[in-house]
Amino acid sequence: VPRCQTDHITGSNVRRGADELDELARRSGDDPIALDALLRHVDEDRLADPAIRRLLADEDRIADVRQDVLIAVASSIGSFRGEARFTTWLHSVARNTAIAHLRRRSSDSAVLEDWMSPSERMSSMIAERQAVRAIVEGLPERYRRAVELRDIDGLPYAEVATALGVKLNTARSLIARGRGLVAAAVESGGLRG
């Protein structure tokens, strides 16, 4: 794939053939521009949705998992070896992300009850929330506000868009990028309890 075809992607709805998408995915492990183009393609064309929708029906949960999939793709694209189509690999990542979402939702309280006393559980939750809050407060304003409205205030995506005065897809992108920055801070040790 010539570099000029992927280096100047500006969010257009151009559909790439499977071969071009596979090549873009292979380059994404070493090329941040290719990774950005790949993530935009996955997000805008909702490439992970078929795998997510097999496990989830609630639109807000689907949107949350869709954003988690973007983070998972960005952090694990180096494991894509090209032995299968990128979309096959993506569907596996999306399925695993949706399953993890479901497991977290159903087992969080049971796991905490098994391993921690009530005072330990409360102390841990408070410390973790304070650490995450500090990271969120350090985000650039446009991402910070979007993440706060969605993840702290619990507003649906449509209400976040209205509050920010942006289109729905723009709100989703701001939230995804903000979450990605938070995840990067957590992975680099910025989250201390």
N, CA, C and O of each residue as an XYZ file, in Angstrom:
772
protein
N       0.856     -1.181      0.000
C       0.000      0.000      0.000
C       0.892      1.230      0.000
O       1.719      1.388      0.898
N       0.745      2.081     -0.963
C       1.557      3.300     -0.984
C       1.258      4.152      0.247
O       0.103      4.272      0.657
N       2.295      4.742      0.834
C       2.115      5.543      2.048
C       1.121      6.670      1.831
O       0.387      7.015      2.756
N       1.071      7.246      0.658
C       0.185      8.378      0.432
C      -1.284      8.005      0.597
O      -2.116      8.880      0.836
N      -1.611      6.738      0.476
C      -3.013      6.344      0.619
C      -3.443      6.291      2.076
O      -4.639      6.381      2.355
N      -2.525      6.151      3.003
C      -2.919      6.051      4.403
C      -2.417      7.197      5.251
O      -2.938      7.405      6.347
N      -1.433      7.948      4.800
C      -0.857      8.997      5.623
C      -1.741     10.228      5.752
O      -1.610     10.976      6.720
N      -2.618     10.452      4.817
C      -3.401     11.683      4.838
C      -4.892     11.409      4.988
O      -5.719     12.094      4.386
N      -5.225     10.423      5.777
C      -6.627     10.101      5.987
C      -7.217     11.134      6.936
O      -6.644     11.424      7.986
N      -8.353     11.680      6.562
C      -8.952     12.737      7.363
C     -10.338     12.357      7.839
O     -11.163     13.242      8.064
N     -10.624     11.097      7.998
C     -11.924     10.689      8.498
C     -12.943     10.468      7.400
O     -14.138     10.383      7.685
N     -12.517     10.374      6.179
C     -13.477     10.143      5.102
C     -14.062      8.745      5.234
O     -13.511      7.900      5.938
N     -15.153      8.509      4.571
C     -15.822      7.207      4.645
C     -15.364      6.265      3.548
O     -16.110      5.380      3.130
N     -14.132      6.456      3.079
C     -13.585      5.610      2.024
C     -13.424      4.192      2.562
O     -12.802      3.986      3.604
N     -13.971      3.241      1.868
C     -13.866      1.827      2.271
C     -12.633      1.214      1.621
O     -12.437      1.303      0.409
N     -11.826      0.603      2.439
C     -10.639     -0.058      1.903
C     -10.956     -1.511      1.645
O     -11.807     -2.105      2.308
N     -10.284     -2.060      0.704
C     -10.406     -3.489      0.470
C      -9.750     -4.240      1.618
O      -8.964     -3.669      2.375
N     -10.070     -5.496      1.744
C      -9.544     -6.312      2.837
C      -8.019     -6.354      2.824
O      -7.392     -6.309      3.882
N      -7.418     -6.440      1.645
C      -5.956     -6.501      1.565
C      -5.320     -5.210      2.073
O      -4.328     -5.245      2.801
N      -5.890     -4.083      1.690
C      -5.350     -2.798      2.126
C      -5.512     -2.637      3.631
O      -4.616     -2.120      4.299
N      -6.632     -3.069      4.162
C      -6.865     -2.999      5.601
C      -5.873     -3.885      6.350
O      -5.350     -3.486      7.390
N      -5.612     -5.075      5.832
C      -4.630     -5.976      6.448
C      -3.243     -5.332      6.463
O      -2.535     -5.395      7.468
N      -2.866     -4.723      5.360
C      -1.556     -4.066      5.280
C      -1.479     -2.894      6.260
O      -0.462     -2.708      6.928
N      -2.528     -2.124      6.342
C      -2.580     -1.006      7.284
C      -2.415     -1.518      8.710
O      -1.696     -0.914      9.506
N      -3.068     -2.615      9.035
C      -2.951     -3.204     10.372
C      -1.532     -3.680     10.642
O      -1.017     -3.481     11.742
N      -0.895     -4.299      9.668
C       0.492     -4.767      9.842
C       1.439     -3.592     10.101
O       2.364     -3.710     10.904
N       1.216     -2.477      9.435
C       2.065     -1.296      9.611
C       1.785     -0.565     10.913
O       2.636      0.181     11.397
N       0.617     -0.766     11.483
C       0.189      0.006     12.654
C       1.020     -0.238     13.904
O       1.070      0.617     14.788
N       1.667     -1.384     13.992
C       2.491     -1.661     15.162
C       3.694     -0.743     15.273
O       4.157     -0.461     16.378
N       4.211     -0.267     14.129
C       5.412      0.576     14.112
C       5.156      1.993     13.622
O       6.037      2.848     13.723
N       3.975      2.255     13.096
C       3.694      3.532     12.445
C       2.475      4.187     13.094
O       1.348      3.757     12.851
N       2.682      5.226     13.921
C       1.551      5.870     14.602
C       0.521      6.472     13.643
O      -0.664      6.538     13.969
N       0.963      6.906     12.476
C       0.024      7.462     11.496
C      -0.875      6.353     10.962
O      -2.081      6.542     10.803
N      -0.283      5.201     10.689
C      -1.078      4.061     10.229
C      -2.038      3.607     11.323
O      -3.186      3.267     11.037
N      -1.578      3.601     12.574
C      -2.447      3.203     13.681
C      -3.633      4.152     13.808
O      -4.767      3.709     13.991
N      -3.378      5.445     13.711
C      -4.464      6.416     13.785
C      -5.470      6.187     12.657
O      -6.679      6.227     12.884
N      -4.974      5.947     11.453
C      -5.855      5.686     10.310
C      -6.658      4.409     10.533
O      -7.851      4.362     10.233
N      -6.009      3.380     11.056
C      -6.694      2.118     11.321
C      -7.794      2.300     12.367
O      -8.910      1.813     12.185
N      -7.482      3.002     13.465
C      -8.477      3.223     14.517
C      -9.659      4.047     14.014
O     -10.808      3.787     14.373
N      -9.367      5.032     13.187
C     -10.467      5.824     12.608
C     -11.361      4.942     11.744
O     -12.586      5.058     11.785
N     -10.746      4.068     10.970
C     -11.507      3.174     10.098
C     -12.368      2.220     10.935
O     -13.549      2.027     10.645
N     -11.777      1.633     11.960
C     -12.516      0.712     12.834
C     -13.682      1.443     13.488
O     -14.789      0.910     13.566
N     -13.432      2.662     13.955
C     -14.466      3.429     14.655
C     -15.556      3.914     13.709
O     -16.739      3.673     13.949
N     -15.174      4.584     12.656
C     -16.160      5.196     11.764
C     -16.991      4.174     11.007
O     -18.174      4.401     10.752
N     -16.382      3.050     10.647
C     -17.120      2.033      9.906
C     -17.708      0.960     10.821
O     -18.297     -0.014     10.353
N     -17.541      1.152     12.133
C     -18.119      0.243     13.139
C     -17.757     -1.221     12.840
O     -18.612     -2.105     12.893
N     -16.492     -1.457     12.528
C     -16.053     -2.796     12.142
C     -16.172     -3.817     13.275
O     -16.294     -5.014     13.011
N     -16.139     -3.367     14.521
C     -16.235     -4.298     15.650
C     -17.680     -4.598     16.037
O     -17.933     -5.535     16.795
N     -18.616     -3.826     15.534
C     -20.007     -3.965     15.969
C     -20.618     -5.358     15.799
O     -21.321     -5.807     16.704
N     -20.390     -6.056     14.700
C     -21.015     -7.383     14.583
C     -20.639     -8.322     15.744
O     -21.490     -9.043     16.264
N     -19.374     -8.307     16.136
C     -18.943     -9.168     17.244
C     -19.514     -8.688     18.572
O     -19.893     -9.504     19.413
N     -19.580     -7.386     18.770
C     -20.113     -6.835     20.022
C     -21.599     -7.109     20.133
O     -22.080     -7.507     21.195
N     -22.335     -6.901     19.044
C     -23.787     -7.060     19.065
C     -24.231     -8.508     19.235
O     -25.390     -8.762     19.564
N     -23.344     -9.444     19.018
C     -23.691    -10.843     19.295
C     -23.833    -11.083     20.793
O     -24.485    -12.040     21.211
N     -23.220    -10.211     21.605
C     -23.218    -10.409     23.049
C     -23.981     -9.341     23.822
O     -24.395     -9.579     24.957
N     -24.170     -8.180     23.228
C     -24.812     -7.067     23.923
C     -25.944     -6.490     23.076
O     -25.892     -6.516     21.847
N     -26.958     -5.973     23.748
C     -28.073     -5.355     23.036
C     -28.249     -3.882     23.395
O     -28.708     -3.096     22.567
N     -27.891     -3.504     24.615
C     -28.061     -2.135     25.080
C     -27.106     -1.204     24.330
O     -25.896     -1.429     24.326
N     -27.648     -0.160     23.696
C     -26.840      0.722     22.848
C     -25.738      1.441     23.622
O     -24.638      1.621     23.100
N     -26.015      1.853     24.851
C     -24.973      2.522     25.636
C     -23.844      1.564     25.982
O     -22.674      1.943     25.937
N     -24.181      0.341     26.322
C     -23.143     -0.658     26.608
C     -22.347     -0.992     25.348
O     -21.128     -1.150     25.398
N     -23.044     -1.098     24.225
C     -22.361     -1.351     22.951
C     -21.370     -0.221     22.669
O     -20.230     -0.469     22.277
N     -21.813      1.014     22.872
C     -20.939      2.166     22.637
C     -19.737      2.139     23.584
O     -18.620      2.451     23.170
N     -19.952      1.771     24.842
C     -18.843      1.668     25.801
C     -17.842      0.608     25.356
O     -16.635      0.848     25.358
N     -18.342     -0.557     24.978
C     -17.456     -1.643     24.554
C     -16.742     -1.262     23.267
O     -15.565     -1.581     23.096
N     -17.436     -0.586     22.361
C     -16.820     -0.133     21.112
C     -15.599      0.732     21.424
O     -14.562      0.598     20.775
N     -15.719      1.618     22.412
C     -14.590      2.463     22.800
C     -13.480      1.632     23.444
O     -12.298      1.872     23.202
N     -13.867      0.657     24.264
C     -12.875     -0.232     24.878
C     -12.127     -1.037     23.816
O     -10.937     -1.315     23.962
N     -12.829     -1.406     22.756
C     -12.190     -2.151     21.661
C     -11.119     -1.289     20.997
O     -10.045     -1.792     20.666
N     -11.391     -0.012     20.798
C     -10.386      0.873     20.202
C      -9.130      0.919     21.068
O      -8.011      0.890     20.555
N      -9.323      0.990     22.377
C      -8.186      0.991     23.299
C      -7.448     -0.341     23.214
O      -6.218     -0.373     23.191
N      -8.201     -1.440     23.169
C      -7.584     -2.768     23.086
C      -6.804     -2.936     21.784
O      -5.706     -3.494     21.786
N      -7.361     -2.459     20.678
C      -6.668     -2.555     19.393
C      -5.377     -1.741     19.449
O      -4.323     -2.211     19.020
N      -5.463     -0.521     19.978
C      -4.275      0.334     20.040
C      -3.174     -0.288     20.892
O      -1.993     -0.178     20.561
N      -3.553     -0.938     21.980
C      -2.533     -1.502     22.871
C      -2.031     -2.869     22.428
O      -0.952     -3.287     22.848
N      -2.792     -3.582     21.583
C      -2.365     -4.938     21.224
C      -2.133     -5.151     19.730
O      -1.977     -6.290     19.290
N      -2.108     -4.078     18.949
C      -1.956     -4.230     17.502
C      -0.633     -4.910     17.152
O      -0.517     -5.520     16.089
N       0.345     -4.817     18.014
C       1.619     -5.482     17.776
C       1.499     -6.996     17.698
O       2.367     -7.663     17.136
N       0.415     -7.543     18.266
C       0.217     -8.998     18.217
C      -0.437     -9.455     16.917
O      -0.537    -10.655     16.664
N      -0.884     -8.504     16.090
C      -1.468     -8.875     14.800
C      -0.330     -9.269     13.868
O       0.510     -8.441     13.518
N      -0.307    -10.543     13.468
C       0.778    -11.061     12.639
C       0.384    -11.201     11.178
O       1.232    -11.498     10.337
N      -0.876    -10.992     10.867
C      -1.301    -11.083      9.485
C      -1.546    -12.498      8.999
O      -1.689    -12.722      7.797
N      -1.596    -13.460      9.916
C      -1.870    -14.840      9.511
C      -3.340    -15.022      9.128
O      -3.687    -15.921      8.362
N      -4.183    -14.168      9.664
C      -5.604    -14.136      9.317
C      -5.931    -12.704      8.906
O      -5.098    -11.810      9.063
N      -7.101    -12.483      8.397
C      -7.541    -11.141      8.042
C      -7.598    -10.277      9.301
O      -7.850    -10.776     10.397
N      -7.360     -8.976      9.129
C      -7.453     -8.051     10.251
C      -8.840     -8.104     10.873
O      -8.964     -8.081     12.098
N      -9.883     -8.173     10.058
C     -11.242     -8.190     10.599
C     -11.491     -9.436     11.457
O     -12.249     -9.373     12.424
N     -10.868    -10.553     11.117
C     -10.992    -11.757     11.951
C     -10.334    -11.514     13.303
O     -10.905    -11.837     14.345
N      -9.140    -10.947     13.284
C      -8.426    -10.613     14.516
C      -9.234     -9.597     15.325
O      -9.372     -9.740     16.539
N      -9.766     -8.572     14.654
C     -10.552     -7.535     15.311
C     -11.791     -8.130     15.983
O     -12.111     -7.777     17.118
N     -12.479     -9.021     15.295
C     -13.678     -9.625     15.878
C     -13.331    -10.432     17.121
O     -14.116    -10.479     18.068
N     -12.172    -11.061     17.127
C     -11.726    -11.786     18.319
C     -11.468    -10.806     19.464
O     -11.879    -11.053     20.598
N     -10.797     -9.710     19.174
C     -10.547     -8.682     20.192
C     -11.873     -8.118     20.700
O     -12.057     -7.958     21.907
N     -12.793     -7.816     19.788
C     -14.090     -7.246     20.166
C     -14.898     -8.224     21.014
O     -15.512     -7.834     22.007
N     -14.894     -9.482     20.620
C     -15.629    -10.505     21.376
C     -15.052    -10.628     22.790
O     -15.797    -10.653     23.769
N     -13.734    -10.705     22.888
C     -13.096    -10.818     24.200
C     -13.355     -9.581     25.062
O     -13.539     -9.695     26.274
N     -13.367     -8.423     24.449
C     -13.640     -7.181     25.174
C     -15.086     -7.166     25.676
O     -15.342     -6.766     26.812
N     -16.023     -7.595     24.846
C     -17.432     -7.649     25.263
C     -17.623     -8.667     26.387
O     -18.362     -8.412     27.338
N     -16.963     -9.810     26.281
C     -17.058    -10.825     27.340
C     -16.488    -10.275     28.643
O     -17.078    -10.463     29.707
N     -15.353     -9.601     28.564
C     -14.754     -9.006     29.766
C     -15.696     -7.979     30.374
O     -15.816     -7.894     31.596
N     -16.361     -7.202     29.534
C     -17.337     -6.216     30.010
C     -18.467     -6.918     30.767
O     -18.851     -6.493     31.857
N     -18.986     -7.977     30.191
C     -20.069     -8.719     30.832
C     -19.608     -9.348     32.154
O     -20.343     -9.334     33.141
N     -18.415     -9.886     32.166
C     -17.886    -10.504     33.390
C     -17.698     -9.462     34.486
O     -18.031     -9.704     35.646
N     -17.165     -8.307     34.115
C     -16.982     -7.233     35.109
C     -18.311     -6.840     35.705
O     -18.436     -6.670     36.918
N     -19.298     -6.696     34.851
C     -20.624     -6.264     35.318
C     -21.263     -7.293     36.234
O     -21.936     -6.929     37.198
N     -21.059     -8.583     35.944
C     -21.752     -9.608     36.726
C     -20.968    -10.086     37.931
O     -21.560    -10.589     38.886
N     -19.640     -9.943     37.912
C     -18.866    -10.542     38.993
C     -18.130     -9.553     39.876
O     -17.518     -9.965     40.862
N     -18.165     -8.261     39.563
C     -17.430     -7.300     40.384
C     -17.779     -7.410     41.853
O     -16.888     -7.497     42.698
N     -19.047     -7.407     42.163
C     -19.441     -7.430     43.580
C     -19.078     -8.752     44.237
O     -18.662     -8.763     45.395
N     -19.225     -9.877     43.521
C     -18.906    -11.179     44.109
C     -17.411    -11.300     44.388
O     -17.017    -11.819     45.433
N     -16.583    -10.830     43.472
C     -15.134    -10.911     43.669
C     -14.721    -10.068     44.866
O     -13.934    -10.519     45.699
N     -15.236     -8.867     44.961
C     -14.885     -8.001     46.084
C     -15.317     -8.611     47.413
O     -14.577     -8.547     48.395
N     -16.489     -9.192     47.450
C     -16.972     -9.798     48.692
C     -16.119    -10.986     49.103
O     -15.912    -11.214     50.294
N     -15.621    -11.748     48.131
C     -14.801    -12.916     48.439
C     -13.434    -12.553     48.987
O     -12.918    -13.272     49.843
N     -12.830    -11.471     48.530
C     -11.436    -11.192     48.838
C     -11.203    -10.051     49.803
O     -10.101     -9.936     50.339
N     -12.179     -9.206     50.048
C     -11.932     -8.020     50.858
C     -12.996     -7.841     51.928
O     -14.163     -8.188     51.743
N     -12.559     -7.291     53.050
C     -13.523     -6.924     54.082
C     -14.256     -5.674     53.612
O     -13.774     -4.998     52.703
N     -15.410     -5.344     54.202
C     -16.132     -4.137     53.774
C     -15.290     -2.863     53.889
O     -15.361     -2.000     53.014
N     -14.501     -2.735     54.949
C     -13.693     -1.517     55.092
C     -12.568     -1.482     54.057
O     -12.253     -0.415     53.530
N     -11.955     -2.639     53.757
C     -10.918     -2.696     52.724
C     -11.500     -2.361     51.353
O     -10.893     -1.639     50.563
N     -12.681     -2.898     51.091
C     -13.338     -2.664     49.810
C     -13.625     -1.177     49.629
O     -13.356     -0.611     48.569
N     -14.171     -0.549     50.664
C     -14.502      0.874     50.588
C     -13.234      1.708     50.437
O     -13.203      2.627     49.619
N     -12.204      1.413     51.194
C     -10.948      2.145     51.114
C     -10.326      2.029     49.728
O      -9.852      3.019     49.172
N     -10.329      0.820     49.169
C      -9.776      0.587     47.845
C     -10.553      1.352     46.779
O      -9.957      1.963     45.891
N     -11.873      1.319     46.865
C     -12.701      2.019     45.876
C     -12.461      3.522     45.935
O     -12.377      4.182     44.899
N     -12.352      4.062     47.141
C     -12.125      5.506     47.289
C     -10.765      5.891     46.724
O     -10.653      6.873     45.991
N      -9.729      5.124     47.059
C      -8.383      5.428     46.566
C      -8.314      5.338     45.049
O      -7.727      6.201     44.396
N      -8.916      4.293     44.489
C      -8.894      4.134     43.041
C      -9.641      5.264     42.353
O      -9.171      5.802     41.351
N     -10.778      5.621     42.874
C     -11.550      6.713     42.270
C     -10.792      8.030     42.342
O     -10.814      8.808     41.388
N     -10.118      8.291     43.469
C      -9.349      9.529     43.595
C      -8.200      9.560     42.594
O      -7.928     10.598     41.990
N      -7.531      8.436     42.420
C      -6.412      8.371     41.481
C      -6.895      8.567     40.048
O      -6.281      9.312     39.285
N      -7.983      7.908     39.679
C      -8.537      8.073     38.332
C      -9.013      9.509     38.145
O      -8.798     10.100     37.086
N      -9.648     10.064     39.147
C     -10.134     11.450     39.067
C      -8.977     12.414     38.815
O      -9.104     13.353     38.029
N      -7.844     12.176     39.490
C      -6.668     13.031     39.287
C      -6.173     12.937     37.853
O      -5.801     13.948     37.258
N      -6.164     11.735     37.292
C      -5.740     11.563     35.900
C      -6.712     12.275     34.966
O      -6.291     12.973     34.043
N      -8.009     12.103     35.201
C      -9.027     12.743     34.356
C      -8.885     14.258     34.425
O      -8.989     14.939     33.405
N      -8.647     14.790     35.620
C      -8.506     16.243     35.766
C      -7.300     16.779     35.011
O      -7.273     17.956     34.653
N      -6.302     15.936     34.763
C      -5.114     16.351     34.027
C      -5.246     16.263     32.515
O      -4.330     16.651     31.790
N      -6.383     15.753     32.029
C      -6.598     15.645     30.580
C      -6.775     17.018     29.956
O      -7.206     17.952     30.633
N      -6.446     17.157     28.663
C      -6.792     18.405     27.963
C      -8.300     18.646     28.077
O      -9.088     17.701     28.063
N      -8.685     19.890     28.186
C     -10.075     20.283     28.479
C     -11.122     19.559     27.639
O     -12.109     19.065     28.184
N     -10.924     19.486     26.323
C     -11.961     18.908     25.455
C     -12.203     17.436     25.780
O     -13.339     16.967     25.702
N     -11.149     16.701     26.144
C     -11.292     15.294     26.489
C     -11.785     15.137     27.939
O     -12.605     14.270     28.241
N     -11.270     15.989     28.814
C     -11.650     15.908     30.228
C     -13.159     16.072     30.394
O     -13.804     15.278     31.079
N     -13.703     17.080     29.780
C     -15.143     17.357     29.933
C     -15.981     16.201     29.369
O     -16.973     15.800     29.978
N     -15.591     15.677     28.229
C     -16.335     14.570     27.610
C     -16.307     13.336     28.501
O     -17.338     12.695     28.705
N     -15.127     12.996     29.034
C     -15.004     11.824     29.909
C     -15.789     12.042     31.203
O     -16.463     11.127     31.676
N     -15.710     13.228     31.774
C     -16.456     13.510     33.004
C     -17.959     13.331     32.790
O     -18.635     12.686     33.591
N     -18.468     13.903     31.715
C     -19.903     13.818     31.463
C     -20.364     12.374     31.275
O     -21.419     11.987     31.778
N     -19.578     11.579     30.555
C     -19.979     10.195     30.269
C     -19.676      9.251     31.423
O     -20.560      8.530     31.886
N     -18.439      9.251     31.886
C     -17.999      8.225     32.825
C     -18.175      8.596     34.291
O     -18.287      7.709     35.136
N     -18.202      9.870     34.607
C     -18.391     10.269     35.998
C     -19.843     10.642     36.252
O     -20.449     10.189     37.223
N     -20.399     11.474     35.369
C     -21.799     11.880     35.532
C     -22.782     10.850     34.992
O     -23.966     10.887     35.328
N     -22.298      9.926     34.154
C     -23.137      8.847     33.650
C     -24.142      9.254     32.586
O     -25.148      8.571     32.393
N     -23.888     10.353     31.897
C     -24.827     10.792     30.864
C     -24.740      9.886     29.635
O     -23.662      9.398     29.296
N     -25.866      9.665     28.974
C     -25.829      8.934     27.693
C     -25.053      9.759     26.659
O     -24.920     10.975     26.796
N     -24.551      9.090     25.637
C     -23.744      9.762     24.616
C     -24.477     10.955     23.999
O     -23.866     11.997     23.761
N     -25.759     10.816     23.742
C     -26.513     11.909     23.118
C     -26.535     13.141     24.012
O     -26.435     14.263     23.516
N     -26.662     12.952     25.314
C     -26.668     14.085     26.240
C     -25.280     14.703     26.374
O     -25.155     15.913     26.561
N     -24.255     13.892     26.282
C     -22.882     14.420     26.296
C     -22.694     15.328     25.082
O     -22.150     16.427     25.196
N     -23.148     14.861     23.926
C     -23.025     15.656     22.699
C     -23.746     16.991     22.852
O     -23.218     18.037     22.474
N     -24.939     16.950     23.400
C     -25.714     18.179     23.600
C     -24.997     19.119     24.559
O     -24.882     20.315     24.289
N     -24.515     18.584     25.679
C     -23.826     19.407     26.678
C     -22.566     20.051     26.122
O     -22.221     21.174     26.490
N     -21.880     19.338     25.236
C     -20.652     19.864     24.649
C     -20.905     20.712     23.409
O     -20.017     21.430     22.949
N     -22.130     20.625     22.867
C     -22.455     21.372     21.652
C     -21.780     20.817     20.418
O     -21.383     21.558     19.518
N     -21.653     19.472     20.387
C     -21.009     18.813     19.250
C     -21.928     17.717     18.727
O     -22.929     17.372     19.355
N     -21.569     17.179     17.570
C     -22.332     16.063     17.015
C     -22.068     14.800     17.825
O     -21.054     14.695     18.515
N     -22.985     13.845     17.735
C     -22.893     12.605     18.501
C     -21.581     11.861     18.233
O     -20.917     11.434     19.177
N     -21.201     11.702     16.968
C     -19.963     10.986     16.652
C     -18.731     11.725     17.167
O     -17.744     11.093     17.545
N     -18.779     13.050     17.185
C     -17.669     13.832     17.736
C     -17.566     13.583     19.232
O     -16.467     13.415     19.761
N     -18.699     13.557     19.914
C     -18.696     13.276     21.356
C     -18.106     11.903     21.624
O     -17.296     11.736     22.535
N     -18.512     10.924     20.832
C     -17.978      9.569     21.009
C     -16.464      9.545     20.792
O     -15.743      8.876     21.532
N     -15.988     10.259     19.798
C     -14.550     10.308     19.532
C     -13.800     10.986     20.670
O     -12.737     10.516     21.075
N     -14.340     12.083     21.190
C     -13.697     12.769     22.312
C     -13.617     11.853     23.536
O     -12.597     11.807     24.225
N     -14.696     11.131     23.792
C     -14.720     10.205     24.923
C     -13.698      9.094     24.711
O     -12.952      8.754     25.629
N     -13.658      8.532     23.517
C     -12.714      7.446     23.224
C     -11.275      7.915     23.376
O     -10.454      7.220     23.973
N     -10.971      9.076     22.845
C      -9.595      9.570     22.955
C      -9.253      9.911     24.400
O      -8.136      9.657     24.850
N     -10.211     10.487     25.134
C      -9.981     10.769     26.555
C      -9.749      9.504     27.349
O      -8.843      9.442     28.179
N     -10.571      8.487     27.096
C     -10.385      7.202     27.768
C      -9.032      6.596     27.408
O      -8.365      6.003     28.256
N      -8.634      6.747     26.160
C      -7.337      6.236     25.741
C      -6.195      6.909     26.494
O      -5.230      6.251     26.882
N      -6.304      8.216     26.699
C      -5.284      8.938     27.461
C      -5.257      8.470     28.914
O      -4.187      8.320     29.504
N      -6.442      8.240     29.489
C      -6.510      7.743     30.862
C      -5.886      6.356     30.934
O      -5.102      6.071     31.839
N      -6.234      5.488     29.977
C      -5.676      4.138     29.961
C      -4.159      4.168     29.832
O      -3.463      3.390     30.484
N      -3.649      5.057     28.998
C      -2.192      5.174     28.838
C      -1.555      5.623     30.142
O      -0.486      5.132     30.506
N      -2.195      6.552     30.857
C      -1.665      7.014     32.143
C      -1.672      5.886     33.171
O      -0.727      5.736     33.946
N      -2.741      5.097     33.172
C      -2.830      3.961     34.105
C      -1.732      2.956     33.778
O      -1.050      2.483     34.688
N      -1.542      2.616     32.500
C      -0.534      1.645     32.095
C       0.883      2.117     32.394
O       1.763      1.304     32.675
N       1.107      3.424     32.335
C       2.452      3.946     32.584
C       2.713      4.181     34.059
O       3.766      4.692     34.439
N       1.753      3.807     34.882
C       1.960      3.951     36.323
C       1.375      5.218     36.897
O       1.628      5.543     38.057
N       0.592      5.949     36.106
C      -0.022      7.173     36.605
C      -1.142      6.920     37.589
O      -1.594      7.856     38.248
N      -1.600      5.698     37.709
C      -2.683      5.362     38.640
C      -2.062      4.719     39.876
O      -1.540      3.606     39.829
N      -2.134      5.436     40.947
C      -1.598      4.930     42.203
C      -2.700      4.991     43.247
O      -3.351      6.022     43.419
N      -2.902      3.894     43.932
C      -3.996      3.829     44.913
C      -3.582      4.154     46.288
O      -4.406      4.135     47.202
